[in-house]
């Protein structure tokens, strides 16, 4: 490439939202490059002179981090890439950069910067390999000649002329930590790698001595509590890493705690100061468990396990136990509250069947209940959530279903919070373009759904929001959406996403939140690898849901998803399995402060009654446009794909329709007045038909095409 070509590329990267850097090979030579954000156009044009040896181009990783798969076994590298696609594709478009194959890199984006993370391994051939997450303070090459291969870097899934930062998968630190955990398991279990440790705090389990939460007071189980019967605490204790199952002595306290997980543990007693005493009855009588004997046994245990002695307190045990839903249920207060809940007998005739199932959206969502918006990646689950929210707030039909209870929405954006304003605005424009400020509020964090007290925490927040909505709009809080379950869950241990008890805890949190707030509460979740199995993880998720809205589609090898549709997979008040096809449409929201166009997507329903979803069809005023467009499509139309991920439709140049429309439209006055009247009539008809979802319009290659929406 010439200097002019390299400069043009760097200017393009700047315009596409990246922060470019000049590189010599892989290294930046510019002083203070770590803080070189938003270089001006003039600066970039000077780089070929000031850094004439820098023929390669890189980008800063602070806001565009990257997964660097530094694995030299081709099958293992490809497997990690496939895993990354499964994790990331729901969040944006996945592009892969190849330098020295089979190593590869996948760029990401975030507005919540994090530092480098990595996992280091020993491969079966004895070489050291790793997976790195490049972040704040780092950079990576996007274009140039690889110094070892002597060949240009290549891209798959797109190229640097088409890739935009806004299209990359949006991630937070928690997303990457989950991916690193999964990638490590994959390499160890499937390819025989040996993990050497984590760098950058890649979601380690909490270590003993880390200052865990304080032990609860007043809620301790009674003395001689039967350990064997509490399977949740047994699971929690088993979650403690092997090298943390240790002996400890509290200074000034005769009570000694020894955690040796296994069937030999039968009892847990509470010491005078709140410390736990675990007794191993398989070794010797508890009365003989003195300090010397325990220390001797620990020394043997330590030598055999090659572990380090570190203290463990009951607070640490509770830290793990809470993740498995144990703690509050065992408290005296909880037992007292439970006893107050007496069953109520209801007799036939006491309840009107017509009023027994109040609905939020008729035959789709209950007024009070919980469920899931679930589906394959790339099927626009979050966009469906905003379309649903827009219907509830405006009272406009959801597809062909009436909104029975108009109200406000609380959206908990556990991920992708920066996308909320744009997606909400696009959904509201599609439903009710004249609406002002909407009764919509969102959170950018979500307390861990697996914790027992999360439903109470969220209920308190929701009730505060509900009071504000009622005061400002006179509307109740009607819908709560959590996007997504996998991020909001707060998993702390591998395998928890498939644990039945954990899945039940998550669904119970949704149900408790719905009941406490009088709302319909939905979680956005993903399908597993098998579509037939449904929502990823334990079957307890779908089994506990009142409703499941499933997003389906066909995906080709390039990642394009077609035939997108919503299936009512589970509902209480209608036939399950009914499907409703839809397409997505790009919405231009205007220009930002840099003059760049801001776009997003919204959903267009194409069911048999979609054109009537606002109670409108082709009115008399639109009949001329309908007839003219139908004839133009028949005579001069051709198959086009307006949206890259949408279906092909028969469309025609809108100018052809305008010419024929104006020829047939009656007008009075001189020629100038006639032309003006016809122009205004055509413009008015087009805008009305588009607002009523009767037609679709999109500019492609400089030509504006129009088509019938029910095509």
Secondary structure, DSSP 4 states (H G I P E B T S, - for coil): --HHHHHHHHHHHHHTT--EEEEETTEE-STTGGG--S--HHHHHHHHHHTTT--EEEEESSSS-EEEEE---HHHHHHHHHHHHHHHGGGSB--EEESSTT-EEEE-B-SS----EEEEEE-TTS-EEEEEEE-TT-EEEEESB-TTT-SB-EEESS-TTT--GGGBPB--HHHHHHHHHHHHHHHHHHH--EEEEEES--SPPPPTTS--PPPPSS-PPPTTEEGGG-HHHHHHHHTS-GGG--EEE-TT---EEE---STTEEEEEE-TTS-EEEEETTTS-GGG--HHHHHHHHHHHHHHHT-------HHHHHHHHHHTT-SGGGSHHHHHHHHH-------TTSS-TTTSS-EEETTTEESSEEEEEEE-TTS-HHHHHHHHHHHHHH---BTTB-BSS--EEEEEESS-GGGHHHHHHHHHHHHHTT--S-SEEEES----TTSTTHHHHHHHHHHHHHHHHHHHHS--EEEEEEE-HHHHT---STTGGG-HHHHHHHHHHHHHHHHHHTSEEEEEEEB-S-GGG-BSS-THHHHH-SEEEEEEEEE-TT--EEEEEEEEEE-SSS-TT-EEEEEEEEEEEEE-TTS-EEEEEEEEE-STTGGGTTS----GGGHHHHHHHHHHHHHH-EEE-SSTTS--EEEEEHHHHHHHHHHHS---SSHHHHHHHHHHHHHHHHHHHHHTTSEEEEEETTEEEEEETT-
